[in-house]
Amino acid sequence: MTLLPTPTWDTFLRTVSTRTNGTWLFRGQAAKKWPLSPSAGRDKCVGSAGYRRADEYNLLKDFIREAKRYVESGFSELEWLALAQHHGLPTRLLDWSTNPLVAAWFACEKEEDTDDGLVHMINVPSLDRRDDVLPFDPRLSDVALVQVPPRVGRITAQQGLFSLHPDPTAKWTPGRALRYHTLEIPGAEKPFFRQALDAFGVNRGRLMVDLDGLCATLSWKYRTRL
């Protein structure tokens, strides 16, 4: 299947090409209606018991205890939280990337998803990105932009940073201190985005850096071949 370039793809490239000075972060979401709120506070993740901070902290502690069987120890609490986030555990983090193509892929990755997607863009100079945050510090009252050492493969591959949300149940709108823009990706244009992003080397195999990601990418190419 060959698809023609879409108007939104052209707009996307023009938009992100003016944000290449390293101060911009990008996040892709499959549905534009989704708020900027982390998984630890979402209704579908917290279940009928509702959100409780102590339960969220115990969840991380349980992860750290069990994960030491599979990965090296010696991580900081923030690194453990980032690792848990990238393997699907509900956390108070949201993923961002310095690479707009990565964000676009996350907005379009699922073939069965036909909702209009959204790419969020915020301007965060390097000096405003923190690496010394204690993620459950009660003194932390505002959303912080954090980065972790490049010791986790998926974070490195996705050129990732995170927003850390002291209240995971709150919907975040970046404030005046951050320049904030969005770009909508119509659901009908997502197939072309996937095709174009793969041509640029942005696919599940490259971003997830494991055999599951590799096989998912090869299966997609087999399924959509001419």
C-alpha positions as CSV (number, residue, x, y, z in Angstrom):
1,M,0.0,0.0,0.0
2,T,1.4,3.4,-1.1
3,L,0.0,6.5,0.5
4,L,0.3,10.1,-0.8
5,P,1.9,12.7,1.6
6,T,-0.7,14.4,3.7
7,P,-1.2,18.2,4.4
8,T,-0.6,17.5,8.1
9,W,2.7,15.8,7.4
10,D,3.9,18.8,5.6
11,T,2.7,21.1,8.4
12,F,4.3,18.8,11.0
13,L,7.7,19.0,9.3
14,R,7.5,22.8,8.9
15,T,6.4,23.2,12.5
16,V,9.1,21.0,14.2
17,S,11.9,22.3,11.9
18,T,11.6,25.7,13.7
19,R,12.1,23.9,17.1
20,T,15.5,22.2,16.6
21,N,17.6,24.2,19.0
22,G,17.5,21.5,21.7
23,T,15.2,23.4,24.1
24,W,11.9,21.9,22.8
25,L,10.3,18.7,24.2
26,F,7.6,16.7,22.4
27,R,5.0,14.3,23.4
28,G,2.6,12.3,21.2
29,Q,-0.8,11.1,22.3
30,A,-3.1,8.8,20.3
31,A,-6.2,10.8,21.1
32,K,-6.3,14.6,21.3
33,K,-9.0,14.4,24.0
34,W,-6.6,12.8,26.5
35,P,-5.3,15.2,29.1
36,L,-1.7,15.5,30.2
37,S,-2.1,13.4,33.3
38,P,0.1,10.4,34.3
39,S,-1.1,6.8,34.6
40,A,-0.8,6.5,38.4
41,G,-3.8,8.8,38.8
42,R,-6.0,7.6,35.9
43,D,-9.3,6.0,36.7
44,K,-8.6,2.9,34.6
45,C,-5.3,2.3,36.5
46,V,-6.3,3.0,40.1
47,G,-9.4,0.8,40.1
48,S,-12.3,1.0,42.4
49,A,-10.2,1.9,45.4
50,G,-9.3,5.2,43.9
51,Y,-5.9,7.0,44.1
52,R,-3.9,6.9,47.3
53,R,-0.4,8.3,47.5
54,A,0.8,5.5,49.9
55,D,-0.5,2.9,47.5
56,E,1.4,4.5,44.6
57,Y,4.6,4.5,46.6
58,N,4.2,0.9,47.7
59,L,3.7,0.0,44.0
60,L,7.1,1.4,43.2
61,K,8.7,-0.3,46.2
62,D,7.2,-3.7,45.1
63,F,8.6,-3.1,41.6
64,I,12.1,-2.3,42.8
65,R,12.2,-5.4,45.0
66,E,11.1,-7.7,42.2
67,A,12.9,-6.0,39.3
68,K,16.3,-6.5,41.0
69,R,16.1,-10.1,39.7
70,Y,16.3,-8.8,36.1
71,V,18.3,-5.6,36.1
72,E,21.3,-4.2,38.0
73,S,20.7,-2.5,41.3
74,G,22.2,0.8,42.3
75,F,19.6,3.0,40.5
76,S,18.3,6.1,42.2
77,E,14.6,6.2,43.0
78,L,14.0,8.4,40.0
79,E,15.8,6.0,37.7
80,W,13.7,3.1,39.1
81,L,10.6,5.1,38.5
82,A,11.7,5.9,34.9
83,L,12.4,2.2,34.3
84,A,9.0,1.2,35.7
85,Q,7.3,3.8,33.4
86,H,9.0,2.3,30.3
87,H,7.8,-1.2,31.2
88,G,4.2,-0.3,31.7
89,L,3.9,0.3,35.5
90,P,1.5,3.2,36.5
91,T,3.7,6.1,37.6
92,R,3.6,9.8,38.2
93,L,5.7,10.4,35.1
94,L,4.8,11.4,31.5
95,D,7.2,10.7,28.7
96,W,8.6,13.4,26.5
97,S,11.3,13.3,23.8
98,T,13.7,15.8,22.3
99,N,12.9,14.1,19.0
100,P,9.6,15.2,17.4
101,L,9.6,12.2,15.1
102,V,9.4,10.0,18.2
103,A,6.5,11.9,19.6
104,A,4.7,11.6,16.2
105,W,5.2,7.8,16.3
106,F,3.6,7.5,19.7
107,A,0.6,9.5,18.4
108,C,0.2,7.2,15.4
109,E,1.6,3.8,16.3
110,K,-1.5,1.7,16.7
111,E,-3.1,0.6,13.4
112,E,-6.5,0.0,15.0
113,D,-6.6,3.5,16.5
114,T,-8.4,6.0,14.3
115,D,-8.9,8.8,16.7
116,D,-7.3,12.2,16.0
117,G,-4.0,12.3,17.7
118,L,-2.0,15.2,19.2
119,V,1.6,16.2,19.4
120,H,2.4,18.4,22.5
121,M,5.4,20.8,22.3
122,I,6.9,22.6,25.2
123,N,10.0,24.8,25.5
124,V,12.2,23.8,28.4
125,P,15.8,25.1,28.4
126,S,18.4,22.6,29.6
127,L,18.9,24.6,32.9
128,D,15.3,24.0,33.8
129,R,15.6,20.2,33.5
130,R,16.4,18.5,36.8
131,D,18.2,15.3,37.6
132,D,18.2,15.6,41.4
133,V,14.5,15.3,42.2
134,L,13.2,12.9,44.8
135,P,10.0,11.8,43.0
136,F,7.9,11.5,46.2
137,D,9.4,14.5,48.1
138,P,6.3,16.1,49.8
139,R,7.9,19.5,49.2
140,L,7.5,19.1,45.5
141,S,4.3,21.0,44.6
142,D,4.7,21.8,40.9
143,V,5.3,19.7,37.9
144,A,9.0,19.3,37.2
145,L,10.8,18.4,34.0
146,V,13.4,15.7,34.8
147,Q,16.0,13.6,33.0
148,V,17.8,10.5,34.1
149,P,21.2,9.1,33.3
150,P,21.3,7.2,30.0
151,R,21.5,3.8,31.6
152,V,18.1,2.5,30.4
153,G,18.0,1.4,26.8
154,R,14.5,2.6,25.9
155,I,15.0,6.0,27.4
156,T,18.2,6.4,25.4
157,A,16.6,5.2,22.2
158,Q,13.6,7.5,22.6
159,Q,15.7,10.5,23.6
160,G,13.5,10.7,26.5
161,L,12.8,13.0,29.4
162,F,9.9,13.1,31.8
163,S,7.5,15.5,33.5
164,L,7.1,14.5,37.1
165,H,3.6,15.2,38.6
166,P,3.3,15.5,42.4
167,D,-0.5,15.0,42.0
168,P,-1.1,12.3,39.4
169,T,-4.8,12.9,39.4
170,A,-4.5,16.5,38.2
171,K,-4.8,17.4,34.5
172,W,-1.8,19.5,33.6
173,T,-1.8,22.5,31.3
174,P,1.8,23.9,31.0
175,G,1.8,27.4,32.4
176,R,3.0,30.7,31.2
177,A,6.6,29.9,32.2
178,L,6.7,27.3,29.3
179,R,6.0,28.0,25.7
180,Y,3.4,25.4,24.8
181,H,1.9,24.4,21.4
182,T,0.1,21.5,20.0
183,L,-0.4,19.9,16.5
184,E,-3.3,17.7,15.7
185,I,-2.8,14.6,13.5
186,P,-6.1,13.5,11.9
187,G,-6.9,9.8,12.3
188,A,-7.2,9.4,8.6
189,E,-3.6,10.5,8.1
190,K,-2.0,8.2,10.7
191,P,-1.3,5.4,8.1
192,F,0.9,7.7,6.1
193,F,2.6,9.0,9.2
194,R,3.5,5.5,10.2
195,Q,4.9,4.8,6.7
196,A,6.9,8.0,6.6
197,L,8.3,7.6,10.1
198,D,9.4,4.1,9.3
199,A,11.3,5.5,6.3
200,F,13.1,7.8,8.8
201,G,14.0,4.9,11.0
202,V,11.4,5.6,13.7
203,N,9.5,2.4,14.5
204,R,8.8,0.1,17.4
205,G,11.9,-2.0,16.7
206,R,14.2,1.0,17.0
207,L,12.4,2.6,20.0
208,M,11.6,-0.4,22.2
209,V,15.1,-1.9,21.7
210,D,14.0,-5.5,22.4
211,L,12.9,-8.6,20.5
212,D,9.2,-7.7,21.0
213,G,9.7,-4.4,19.4
214,L,11.7,-5.9,16.5
215,C,9.0,-8.6,15.8
216,A,6.2,-6.0,16.0
217,T,8.0,-3.9,13.4
218,L,8.7,-6.8,11.1
219,S,5.1,-8.0,11.4
220,W,3.8,-4.5,10.5
221,K,6.0,-4.4,7.4
222,Y,4.9,-7.9,6.4
223,R,1.2,-6.9,6.9
224,T,1.4,-3.6,4.9
225,R,3.8,-4.7,2.1
226,L,2.8,-4.0,-1.5
